[in-house]
Amino acid sequence: MLLKTFGWSFAVTALGLVAAVLYGGWTGFGIVAILSILEISVSFDNAVVNAGILKKMNAFWQKIFLTIGVLIAVFGMRLVFPVVIVAISAKIGPIEAVKLAFDDKDQYQQLVTDAHPSIAAFGGMFLLMIFLDFIFEDRDIKWLGWIERPLAKLGKVDMLSVCIALIVLLVTAMTFATNAHQHGGVHVDKAQTVLISGIAGLITYLVVGGLSGYFENKLEEEEEREHEEEEAAKKSGKKVPAVAMAGKAAFFMFLYLEVLDASFSFDGVIGAFAITNDIVLMALGLGIGAMYVRSLTVYLVRQGTLDDYVYLEHGAHYAIGALAVILLVTIQYEIHEVITGSVGVLLIAWSFFSSVRRNRALAAAEGKASSGEKAEVSSGV
């Protein structure tokens, strides 16, 4: 079962790591490995969300999502989108960007370096909004309660995450208000670049969130309508077949999943820029992660259960928050890629082991309760 589901992912992982060694040596191997681990960890949440919704759909729409949907939202976003970002930021054609990545790495690296303030501001704001919206939401399960409880109370203030993000953007831009540079012989104000790019990142996040909310509302309306039809059928004495969602509801669900997939893919792509500017290594690392999104989704759907490691989602979002801060800092200061990747890996590993400890504690508590019940029954006899 495991090999059947993850076989292609394992094969792509092996080929990707070999390609990384051949292309960039052991340094390339390390960068791709870090990118893969981060992408898989963040994509795990994506797979959990996808599986929870996908199991409600019939076999036809499941197949559509796991084939066409993966090609559009996963491979398209993770493999094509980095090229688009570089092309737009550096004001060159996508084909030229790819050619430069292979033929003239020095020039390509210089173009990416020149475009880094706009990429970092755009991506930093997008990732920061993801983190803020997560941390300000009141959740039943809290990982770092001493931080998350007071922040959840503050989160009741409307638009707080947007206000904080804009304040962070203003502070970041003011830091570089007097730091202008020459680009192609033109005097460029870095503060203006940071402001415009940061606002664009914020708008992109709000648009993606708005679309997700729209499709989610559509799904709720469809589910409510189907529930009313089921109740009416029960009252009339008709048998209610347990059919997976299809038709219009499944179509809206498919669109909703595509938007979610795109948003998850986007934070992975933007986060990758904090680790490396090399488009080849980025494509290899993100490509490996893309395969695991599909495999994890299929595995969770086939198993019919969601993962028990409840703090992993928290760890992934804290890693996103760390990447957001790092991206904004790298506008002025250089931070080594290994440090950037290690922060995320450590946070996710910490959340994983915290989940393991929680599961063991719950199992021990259940064991004690069960022993206590048996003792009571024995003494009663």
RODO-2510 file (C-alpha; in nm, 4 decimals, decimal comma):
residues 381
     n   res          X          Y          Z
     1     m     0,0000     0,0000     0,0000
     2     l     0,2714     0,2470     0,1030
     3     l     0,5018     0,1623    -0,1880
     4     k     0,2127     0,1665    -0,4341
     5     t     0,1045     0,5129    -0,3214
     6     f     0,4465     0,6741    -0,2750
     7     g     0,6416     0,4769    -0,5363
     8     w     0,6503     0,7583    -0,7936
     9     s     0,7385     1,0120    -0,5244
    10     f     1,0320     0,8006    -0,4050
    11     a     1,1525     0,7610    -0,7632
    12     v     1,1283     1,1358    -0,8344
    13     t     1,3091     1,2085    -0,5059
    14     a     1,5998     0,9811    -0,6000
    15     l     1,6265     1,1218    -0,9515
    16     g     1,5969     1,4790    -0,8256
    17     l     1,8748     1,4398    -0,5697
    18     v     2,1034     1,2732    -0,8243
    19     a     2,0352     1,5583    -1,0678
    20     a     2,1121     1,8085    -0,7896
    21     v     2,4547     1,6497    -0,7286
    22     l     2,5357     1,6467    -1,0991
    23     y     2,4238     2,0074    -1,1406
    24     g     2,5447     2,1769    -0,8225
    25     g     2,7590     1,9237    -0,6393
    26     w     2,6980     1,8443    -0,2737
    27     t     2,5986     2,2052    -0,2089
    28     g     2,3220     2,1630    -0,4654
    29     f     2,2268     1,8335    -0,3026
    30     g     2,1917     2,0054     0,0355
    31     i     1,9823     2,2932    -0,1020
    32     v     1,7466     2,0581    -0,2887
    33     a     1,7157     1,8360     0,0195
    34     i     1,6267     2,1359     0,2381
    35     l     1,3785     2,2664    -0,0199
    36     s     1,2218     1,9211    -0,0488
    37     i     1,1829     1,8810     0,3277
    38     l     1,0312     2,2261     0,3694
    39     e     0,8010     2,1829     0,0716
    40     i     0,6862     1,8373     0,1820
    41     s     0,6223     1,9622     0,5358
    42     v     0,4204     2,2602     0,4176
    43     s     0,2481     2,0488     0,1522
    44     f     0,1438     1,8008     0,4193
    45     d    -0,1155     2,0511     0,5386
    46     n    -0,2260     2,0923     0,1795
    47     a    -0,2673     1,7177     0,1433
    48     v    -0,4668     1,6961     0,4684
    49     v    -0,7029     1,9733     0,3574
    50     n    -0,7362     1,8210     0,0104
    51     a    -0,8075     1,4751     0,1502
    52     g    -1,0712     1,6041     0,3919
    53     i    -1,2648     1,7631     0,1040
    54     l    -1,1772     1,5153    -0,1692
    55     k    -1,3262     1,2182     0,0174
    56     k    -1,6711     1,3783    -0,0194
    57     m    -1,6446     1,3748    -0,3988
    58     n    -1,7255     1,0860    -0,6297
    59     a    -1,4599     0,8828    -0,8102
    60     f    -1,4801     1,0896    -1,1306
    61     w    -1,4076     1,4238    -0,9626
    62     q    -1,1383     1,2657    -0,7444
    63     k    -0,9647     1,1485    -1,0604
    64     i    -1,0020     1,4938    -1,2207
    65     f    -0,8443     1,6622    -0,9195
    66     l    -0,5602     1,4130    -0,8860
    67     t    -0,4689     1,4406    -1,2558
    68     i    -0,5659     1,7688    -1,4207
    69     g    -0,5776     1,9507    -1,0886
    70     v    -0,2261     1,8428    -0,9970
    71     l    -0,0879     1,9473    -1,3360
    72     i    -0,2504     2,2912    -1,3144
    73     a    -0,2093     2,3886    -0,9512
    74     v     0,0900     2,1874    -0,8348
    75     f     0,3352     2,1459    -1,1212
    76     g     0,2282     2,4684    -1,2901
    77     m     0,2668     2,6763    -0,9748
    78     r     0,5809     2,5119    -0,8421
    79     l     0,7759     2,4659    -1,1636
    80     v     0,6537     2,7412    -1,3977
    81     f     0,5718     3,0154    -1,1502
    82     p     0,9334     3,0702    -1,0298
    83     v     1,0298     3,1448    -1,3911
    84     v     0,7417     3,3906    -1,4206
    85     i     0,8427     3,5675    -1,0986
    86     v     1,2005     3,6136    -1,2195
    87     a     1,0867     3,7184    -1,5672
    88     i     0,8473     3,9836    -1,4367
    89     s     1,0793     4,1122    -1,1654
    90     a     1,3819     4,1315    -1,3976
    91     k     1,1683     4,2529    -1,6933
    92     i     1,2837     3,9798    -1,9305
    93     g     1,0982     3,7101    -2,1230
    94     p     1,0311     3,3702    -1,9599
    95     i     1,2268     3,1868    -2,2317
    96     e     1,5165     3,4279    -2,1865
    97     a     1,5035     3,3724    -1,8110
    98     v     1,5298     2,9948    -1,8581
    99     k     1,8145     3,0311    -2,1094
   100     l     2,0042     3,2595    -1,8753
   101     a     1,9585     3,0117    -1,5901
   102     f     2,1454     2,7513    -1,7967
   103     d     2,3737     2,9485    -2,0279
   104     d     2,4774     3,2565    -1,8311
   105     k     2,4363     3,1859    -1,4616
   106     d     2,6327     3,4960    -1,3585
   107     q     2,4067     3,7319    -1,5512
   108     y     2,0974     3,5455    -1,4329
   109     q     2,2187     3,5670    -1,0745
   110     q     2,2768     3,9404    -1,1177
   111     l     1,9248     3,9895    -1,2547
   112     v     1,7786     3,7984    -0,9619
   113     t     1,9935     3,9980    -0,7184
   114     d     1,8733     4,3265    -0,8703
   115     a     1,5137     4,2053    -0,8485
   116     h     1,5540     4,0656    -0,4961
   117     p     1,4085     4,3678    -0,3080
   118     s     1,0809     4,3418    -0,4993
   119     i     1,0705     3,9605    -0,4737
   120     a     1,1503     3,9692    -0,1010
   121     a     0,8939     4,2419    -0,0251
   122     f     0,6220     4,0733    -0,2309
   123     g     0,6880     3,7274    -0,0888
   124     g     0,7551     3,8489     0,2640
   125     m     0,4173     4,0207     0,2833
   126     f     0,2305     3,7255     0,1341
   127     l     0,3907     3,4815     0,3782
   128     l     0,3479     3,7207     0,6704
   129     m    -0,0270     3,7406     0,6045
   130     i    -0,0538     3,3611     0,6006
   131     f     0,1236     3,3435     0,9353
   132     l    -0,0705     3,6306     1,0956
   133     d    -0,4103     3,4975     0,9898
   134     f    -0,3155     3,1602     1,1352
   135     i    -0,1763     3,2871     1,4647
   136     f    -0,4663     3,5277     1,5295
   137     e    -0,7297     3,2564     1,4831
   138     d    -0,8709     3,0969     1,7969
   139     r    -0,8077     2,7234     1,7702
   140     d    -0,9190     2,4350     1,9896
   141     i    -0,5720     2,2787     1,9736
   142     k    -0,2857     2,5085     2,0684
   143     w     0,0811     2,4196     2,0402
   144     l     0,2569     2,7083     2,2173
   145     g    -0,0349     2,8090     2,4356
   146     w     0,1456     3,0910     2,6167
   147     i     0,1825     3,2669     2,2803
   148     e    -0,1279     3,1519     2,0969
   149     r    -0,3896     3,2216     2,3684
   150     p    -0,3271     3,5992     2,4012
   151     l    -0,2820     3,6333     2,0236
   152     a    -0,6143     3,4556     1,9652
   153     k    -0,7841     3,7156     2,1874
   154     l    -0,6191     3,9987     1,9934
   155     g    -0,7316     3,8329     1,6719
   156     k    -1,0934     3,9242     1,7494
   157     v    -1,0079     4,2772     1,6311
   158     d    -1,1162     4,3077     1,2661
   159     m    -0,8411     4,3436     1,0028
   160     l    -0,5690     4,3280     1,2692
   161     s    -0,3441     4,1084     1,0547
   162     v    -0,3704     4,3528     0,7624
   163     c    -0,2871     4,6496     0,9885
   164     i     0,0170     4,4737     1,1370
   165     a     0,1368     4,3650     0,7931
   166     l     0,1123     4,7227     0,6625
   167     i     0,2997     4,8541     0,9665
   168     v     0,5747     4,5975     0,9075
   169     l     0,5878     4,7008     0,5408
   170     l     0,6143     5,0712     0,6282
   171     v     0,8936     5,0051     0,8790
   172     t     1,0746     4,7899     0,6230
   173     a     1,0416     5,0562     0,3532
   174     m     1,1516     5,3380     0,5856
   175     t     1,4633     5,1383     0,6675
   176     f     1,5659     5,1713     0,3039
   177     a     1,4260     5,5228     0,2433
   178     t     1,7740     5,6636     0,1817
   179     n     1,9090     5,3507     0,0168
   180     a     1,8772     5,4051    -0,3588
   181     h     2,0700     5,2141    -0,6227
   182     q     2,1457     5,2131    -0,9935
   183     h     1,9651     4,9611    -1,2148
   184     g     2,0380     4,9734    -1,5872
   185     g     2,1658     5,3275    -1,5545
   186     v     1,8415     5,4443    -1,3888
   187     h     1,8254     5,5802    -1,0350
   188     v     1,5906     5,3524    -0,8384
   189     d     1,4447     5,4245    -0,4961
   190     k     1,4523     5,0955    -0,3087
   191     a     1,1937     5,2175    -0,0562
   192     q     0,9443     5,2750    -0,3365
   193     t     1,0185     4,9327    -0,4804
   194     v     0,9655     4,7695    -0,1411
   195     l     0,6371     4,9536    -0,0829
   196     i     0,4884     4,8762    -0,4244
   197     s     0,5955     4,5112    -0,4202
   198     g     0,4826     4,4620    -0,0611
   199     i     0,1386     4,6078    -0,1328
   200     a     0,1144     4,3837    -0,4399
   201     g     0,1897     4,0810    -0,2198
   202     l    -0,0763     4,1884     0,0299
   203     i    -0,3350     4,2388    -0,2469
   204     t    -0,2507     3,8979    -0,3948
   205     y    -0,3086     3,7317    -0,0597
   206     l    -0,6403     3,9108    -0,0088
   207     v    -0,7575     3,8144    -0,3591
   208     v    -0,6649     3,4490    -0,3070
   209     g    -0,8350     3,4526     0,0335
   210     g    -1,1427     3,6182    -0,1147
   211     l    -1,1728     3,3593    -0,3893
   212     s    -1,1279     3,0771    -0,1388
   213     g    -1,3989     3,2264     0,0806
   214     y    -1,6320     3,2650    -0,2181
   215     f    -1,5966     2,9017    -0,3218
   216     e    -1,6259     2,7884     0,0388
   217     n    -1,9571     2,9759     0,0721
   218     k    -2,0777     2,8117    -0,2481
   219     l    -1,9911     2,4719    -0,1048
   220     e    -2,1775     2,5458     0,2171
   221     e    -2,4853     2,6516     0,0209
   222     e    -2,4757     2,3329    -0,1852
   223     e    -2,4266     2,1149     0,1227
   224     e    -2,7146     2,2887     0,3029
   225     r    -2,9412     2,2356     0,0018
   226     e    -2,8478     1,8667    -0,0196
   227     h    -2,9064     1,8281     0,3555
   228     e    -3,2568     1,9748     0,3166
   229     e    -3,3265     1,7338     0,0310
   230     e    -3,2120     1,4412     0,2453
   231     e    -3,4362     1,5507     0,5335
   232     a    -3,7322     1,5841     0,2965
   233     a    -3,6622     1,2374     0,1565
   234     k    -3,6491     1,0870     0,5059
   235     k    -3,9827     1,2449     0,6026
   236     s    -4,1476     1,1091     0,2894
   237     g    -4,0162     0,7622     0,3717
   238     k    -3,7845     0,7422     0,0740
   239     k    -3,4472     0,5751     0,1021
   240     v    -3,1571     0,8221     0,0996
   241     p    -2,8598     0,6748    -0,0916
   242     a    -2,5120     0,7551     0,0399
   243     v    -2,3758     0,9048    -0,2800
   244     a    -2,0579     1,1055    -0,2881
   245     m    -2,0946     1,4683    -0,3900
   246     a    -2,1167     1,5233    -0,7650
   247     g    -2,2556     1,7714    -1,0162
   248     k    -2,2519     2,1426    -0,9356
   249     a    -2,1404     2,0918    -0,5750
   250     a    -1,8430     1,8815    -0,6841
   251     f    -1,7530     2,1391    -0,9501
   252     f    -1,7455     2,4184    -0,6921
   253     m    -1,5482     2,1921    -0,4633
   254     f    -1,2987     2,1292    -0,7429
   255     l    -1,2582     2,5050    -0,8005
   256     y    -1,2183     2,5595    -0,4280
   257     l    -0,9483     2,2930    -0,4120
   258     e    -0,7672     2,4545    -0,7047
   259     v    -0,7586     2,7904    -0,5256
   260     l    -0,6354     2,6254    -0,2063
   261     d    -0,3719     2,4320    -0,4002
   262     a    -0,2540     2,7507    -0,5690
   263     s    -0,2249     2,9362    -0,2386
   264     f    -0,0305     2,6523    -0,0753
   265     s     0,1918     2,6239    -0,3821
   266     f     0,2513     2,9970    -0,3849
   267     d     0,3889     3,0145    -0,0314
   268     g     0,6222     2,7261    -0,1135
   269     v     0,7516     2,9051    -0,4233
   270     i     0,7994     3,2352    -0,2435
   271     g     0,9646     3,0625     0,0518
   272     a     1,2067     2,8940    -0,1863
   273     f     1,3451     3,2343    -0,2871
   274     a     1,4586     3,2779     0,0732
   275     i     1,6719     2,9654     0,0345
   276     t     1,8091     2,9899    -0,3196
   277     n     1,7889     3,2007    -0,6349
   278     d     1,9007     2,9112    -0,8553
   279     i     1,5986     2,8250    -1,0681
   280     v     1,7210     2,4709    -1,1419
   281     l     1,7709     2,3761    -0,7777
   282     m     1,4410     2,5462    -0,6933
   283     a     1,2561     2,3468    -0,9595
   284     l     1,4108     2,0198    -0,8385
   285     g     1,3259     2,0796    -0,4733
   286     l     0,9740     2,2063    -0,5374
   287     g     0,9123     1,9319    -0,7937
   288     i     0,9890     1,6648    -0,5343
   289     g     0,7516     1,8340    -0,2916
   290     a     0,4833     1,8537    -0,5620
   291     m     0,4881     1,4770    -0,6045
   292     y     0,4376     1,4237    -0,2324
   293     v     0,1289     1,6459    -0,2348
   294     r    -0,0400     1,4017    -0,4693
   295     s     0,0883     1,0921    -0,2904
   296     l    -0,0111     1,2186     0,0539
   297     t    -0,3545     1,3190    -0,0704
   298     v    -0,4144     0,9799    -0,2309
   299     y    -0,2843     0,7999     0,0789
   300     l    -0,5072     0,9938     0,3185
   301     v    -0,8138     0,9477     0,0989
   302     r    -0,7535     0,5746     0,0603
   303     q    -0,6878     0,5283     0,4286
   304     g    -0,9947     0,7279     0,5211
   305     t    -0,8231     0,8960     0,8161
   306     l    -0,6344     1,2192     0,8752
   307     d    -0,2978     1,2422     1,0402
   308     d    -0,2657     1,2421     1,4183
   309     y     0,0256     1,4842     1,4351
   310     v    -0,1877     1,7838     1,5260
   311     y     0,0963     2,0313     1,5877
   312     l     0,2534     1,9853     1,2447
   313     e     0,0251     2,2506     1,0976
   314     h     0,1405     2,4925     1,3667
   315     g     0,5053     2,4165     1,2980
   316     a     0,4592     2,4693     0,9249
   317     h     0,2965     2,8093     0,9815
   318     y     0,5662     2,9171     1,2269
   319     a     0,8183     2,8208     0,9605
   320     i     0,6256     3,0361     0,7128
   321     g     0,6388     3,3259     0,9603
   322     a     1,0140     3,2793     1,0015
   323     l     1,0626     3,2781     0,6242
   324     a     0,8586     3,5979     0,5954
   325     v     1,0830     3,7769     0,8436
   326     i     1,3969     3,6396     0,6792
   327     l     1,2827     3,7545     0,3349
   328     l     1,2254     4,1086     0,4607
   329     v     1,5605     4,1135     0,6400
   330     t     1,7432     3,9927     0,3280
   331     i     1,6418     4,3131     0,1485
   332     q     1,9284     4,4771     0,3382
   333     y     2,1337     4,1960     0,4910
   334     e     2,2543     3,8678     0,3468
   335     i     2,1536     3,5538     0,5360
   336     h     2,3091     3,2195     0,4478
   337     e     2,0766     2,9710     0,2795
   338     v     2,1615     2,6937     0,5269
   339     i     2,0495     2,9108     0,8195
   340     t     1,7273     2,9989     0,6395
   341     g     1,6435     2,6377     0,5652
   342     s     1,7483     2,5099     0,9065
   343     v     1,5115     2,7452     1,0915
   344     g     1,2121     2,6018     0,9091
   345     v     1,3257     2,2415     0,9462
   346     l     1,3847     2,2834     1,3203
   347     l     1,0421     2,4400     1,3776
   348     i     0,8662     2,1638     1,1860
   349     a     1,0694     1,8918     1,3590
   350     w     0,9892     2,0497     1,6968
   351     s     0,6166     2,0474     1,6182
   352     f     0,6375     1,6854     1,5010
   353     f     0,8015     1,5618     1,8215
   354     s     0,5582     1,7694     2,0268
   355     s     0,2762     1,5864     1,8473
   356     v     0,4383     1,2499     1,9233
   357     r     0,4661     1,3389     2,2935
   358     r     0,1029     1,4510     2,2962
   359     n    -0,0128     1,1241     2,1387
   360     r     0,1860     0,9213     2,3902
   361     a     0,0459     1,1219     2,6811
   362     l    -0,3103     1,0729     2,5558
   363     a    -0,2497     0,7008     2,5083
   364     a    -0,1084     0,6720     2,8624
   365     a    -0,4055     0,8613     3,0061
   366     e    -0,6481     0,6341     2,8230
   367     g    -0,4580     0,3302     2,9506
   368     k    -0,4831     0,4517     3,3115
   369     a    -0,8538     0,5249     3,2702
   370     s    -0,9122     0,1802     3,1245
   371     s    -0,7178     0,0155     3,4102
   372     g    -0,9214     0,2128     3,6619
   373     e    -1,2487     0,0966     3,5086
   374     k    -1,1336    -0,2660     3,5156
   375     a    -1,0353    -0,2336     3,8819
   376     e    -1,3773    -0,0914     3,9680
   377     v    -1,5502    -0,3765     3,7853
   378     s    -1,3318    -0,6338     3,9670
   379     s    -1,3998    -0,4852     4,3112
   380     g    -1,7708    -0,4671     4,2307
   381     v    -1,7766    -0,8343     4,1460
***
